[in-house]
Each structure stands twice: as C-alpha cells, then as structure tokens.
C-alpha cells in the first residue's frame, strides 16, 4: 500500500533563498504539466544548476510540501555530473537500482513514495547546462522515447531557467 504523501514529513535539506518571478513560475508550471500529461510522473520537479557551488536548486515541484522550492541537491555523483552537466546527456533510471545510484538523494523518501524510475532531462543553452526537468514514476514507466519526449519539453524551460539564473546569482 502506498503511503499518503500528506502523512510524510518534508525531506531534510538545505534551502536556498529563491524568488521565482511570476512569468518563470507560469512557464515552469506549464512545462511540468505538459510533461506529466505526455511522459508521466508522480513527482515532477525542475532544478536549476548553480555553477559557482556545483549544486542544483529546486525551482518547481508538484509536491512542494515534501520537495520544497529552494531545496538544494549538493551530493551529486561524479558519473551523473559528468553525464548531465558536462556531456549534456539526459539520465534515465529505469528501476530502483538505478535510483540508488549517485544520481539521486533522499532515497528514503523515494522509497516511501514508491518512486522506482526517473528521467533527468537536461536543459541547456548554447552548450551550457542550466538544469533539468525531473520526472519520477513507477518501475518500467519510462523508455528512451520517454526521454526524448521529456527533452523536447525541457527546451521550453530555457527562458525560465535563464531568468532564474539571474535571480539566484547562479
């Protein structure tokens, strides 16, 4: 039986002070909604890369009580960072073993929510990593086609992440 997210405590993490301008918020919501409808995902977030601190800051979450806006992911693995940030290749975790890799923090929460697969679709501008659209769902719910669809939607986040980069000091 899946726990009710309302019964879970928010993840413990550092929080960045972050203001999301209305226009960027609308874009984030729109792209995340489209991703949920087209690709699927029980947890959908968007993360902004901060090159000065080499971490990601959550700028959108469809579960903001558990995965708060401003949440910082700083324990990024070398393999994930090289793949997504350096090579600009999206990441597909097809099962819970892949979710247990260096690509994901908060394993306890992911397990409690029975999230067993994920896509981190890279958002880049002029060959520079800006962040990613993150979709998490059931085991077997994502394929390489799902990744391509998520990547196509993620291109719609370039403007919003560029604007947020200025606001966050990224």
Secondary structure, DSSP 4 states (H G I P E B T S, - for coil): -PPPGGGSPPPP--B------HHHHHHHHHHHHHHHHHT--SEEEEEEEETTTTEEEEEEETTTTTS-TTBEE----HHHHIIIIIS---EEE-SHHHHTSTT---HHHHHHTT--EEEEEEEEETTEEEEEEEEEESTT---HHHHHHHHHHHGGGHHHHHHHHHHHT-
